[in-house]
Amino acid sequence: MPDVFFCEITNNTLLTDAVHSVTFKCRELANESAPGQFLHIKCGEERLLRRPISICSVRGDDINFVFEVKGEGTRWLSERPPGQQINVLGPLGNGFTMPDGNLIVVGGGVGTPPMLFAAESAKKTVTAILGFRSADRVILVNKFKEVCDNVYITTDDGSEGIHGAVTKPLEDLLKSGGYTAVMSCGQLIMQKAVAELCGQYGVPCQVSLEERMGCGIGACLVCACETLNIENNTINMSRVCADGPVFDSREVILSSPGA
């Protein structure tokens, strides 16, 4: 059950020109959190709506989240120094199901952080594929190397790692076999390509969706998305915040609005 916590920031680090990593301590929240869940953070008294941010890592009582500054709310949050408290509602949403066996986690851009928590929670070997626009956008690689058996980096412009999309190394790995599941988070076009590859090679895939949210608890329906009931082949509307953000890739319709 989500609750409100007043948590003291212990670290605030700039990872790129617009991406921040913030850590705070909260034993109860750390014990309740699962990979794929998110926090709903109040960003200043004058802003009514909280900001949903995925949990990046949980180590002991330390909870870390990583976010990109996109507006006044996240800018306010990026300016909070160590020692200051933040108002956190969480943990929220349904996270990843962590199966036994060898896993692949795929992250794209600012969709990369929640995949670190998934990698930390893997029961056996885990391989990470992390995609970015360019070398100056790469984040968290050393953290992934601490917990993963293999880490592949791709960049759109080839300035670091493999030149191209995350699907290049992903298909090579799926062809080799031996993987129980794939988990991903990132832009919709990336997630759709990942899901299609997994379907082609018969490997279960879970996707974490990034949507604008209002309440974060399923009441306002701002984050509604189309899902498919596999049993009767009917299309339903689901709430990303309450029914997700993680879905079985076979059960969510991964298409852009109006497509």
Secondary structure, DSSP 8 states (H G I E B T S, - for coil): --EEEEEEEEEEEE-SSSEEEEEEE-HHHHHH--TT-EEEEE--TT--S-EEEEEEEEETTEEEEEEE--SHHHHHHHT--TT-EEEEEEEESB-----SS-EEEEEEGGGSHHHHHHHHT-SS-EEEEEEESSGGG---HHHHHHH-SEEEEEETTSSSSEES-THHHHHHHHHH----EEEEES-HHHHHHHHHHHHHHT--EEEE-----SSSSSSS-TTEEEEEETTTTEEEEEETTTT-BEEEGGGB----TT-
